[in-house]
């Protein structure tokens, strides 16, 4: 049954993408990765300029920015900051439920 399905699929022109389609997809994927990296770098620069009160509004502390390893990529650094902010938002909500 599986062999028959593969044989029918192989007869179709769209079974395997052409080299041009794969190269095009690789270029689009690379451009998207570069765009994400540049956006993350811009976000980090913006966060570093904010004062502590504004950072607190989004769930971050200046210590979070200072604790980032300078060797991290901008994308990984923004992921870690987002995780820290999410952790701070969830904890007070959990404490309210526990206290009742």
C-alpha positions in Angstrom: 0.0 0.0 0.0 2.8 2.4 0.9 4.8 1.5 -2.2 1.7 2.2 -4.3 1.3 5.6 -2.7 5.0 6.4 -3.2 4.8 5.3 -6.9 1.7 7.5 -7.5 3.3 10.4 -5.7 6.5 10.0 -7.8 4.5 10.3 -11.0 3.3 13.7 -9.9 5.6 16.6 -11.0 5.5 18.2 -7.5 6.9 15.1 -5.7 10.4 16.6 -5.2 11.1 20.3 -5.3 13.4 21.4 -8.1 16.9 22.8 -7.4 15.6 26.3 -8.1 12.8 25.9 -5.7 15.1 24.7 -3.0 17.6 27.5 -3.6 14.7 30.0 -3.5 13.4 28.6 -0.2 17.0 28.8 1.2 17.3 32.4 0.2 14.0 33.3 1.8 14.8 31.4 5.0 18.2 33.1 5.2 16.7 36.6 4.6 14.1 35.9 7.4 16.8 34.9 9.8 18.8 38.0 9.1 15.7 40.1 9.5 14.9 38.5 12.9 18.5 39.0 14.1 18.5 42.7 13.1 15.1 43.2 14.8 16.5 41.5 18.0 19.6 43.7 18.0 17.4 46.8 17.6 15.2 45.6 20.5 18.2 45.1 22.8 19.6 48.6 22.0 16.2 50.0 22.8 15.8 48.0 26.1 19.3 49.2 27.3 18.2 52.8 26.9 15.0 52.4 29.0 15.0 53.6 32.6 14.3 51.0 35.4 10.7 52.1 35.8 9.8 51.4 32.2 11.7 48.1 32.3 9.7 47.2 35.4 6.5 47.8 33.5 7.4 45.1 31.0 8.6 42.7 33.7 12.3 43.3 33.5 15.0 44.7 35.8 18.2 46.4 34.8 20.0 43.4 36.3 18.4 41.2 33.7 20.1 43.2 31.0 23.4 43.3 32.8 23.4 39.6 33.4 23.3 38.8 29.7 26.4 37.1 28.3 27.9 39.4 25.7 28.8 36.4 23.5 25.1 35.5 23.1 23.5 36.3 19.8 20.8 39.0 19.9 18.1 36.5 19.2 19.1 34.3 22.1 19.4 37.3 24.4 15.9 38.5 23.6 14.6 35.0 24.1 16.2 34.9 27.6 14.8 38.3 28.5 11.3 37.3 27.3 11.5 34.2 29.5 12.6 36.3 32.5 9.7 38.7 32.0 7.3 35.8 31.6 8.6 34.2 34.8 8.1 37.4 36.7 4.5 37.8 35.4 3.5 34.2 36.2 4.9 34.1 39.8 2.8 36.9 41.3 -0.3 35.4 39.8 0.5 31.9 41.2 1.2 33.5 44.7 -2.3 35.1 44.6 -3.9 31.8 43.9 -2.0 30.1 46.7 -2.8 32.7 49.3 -6.4 32.5 48.2 
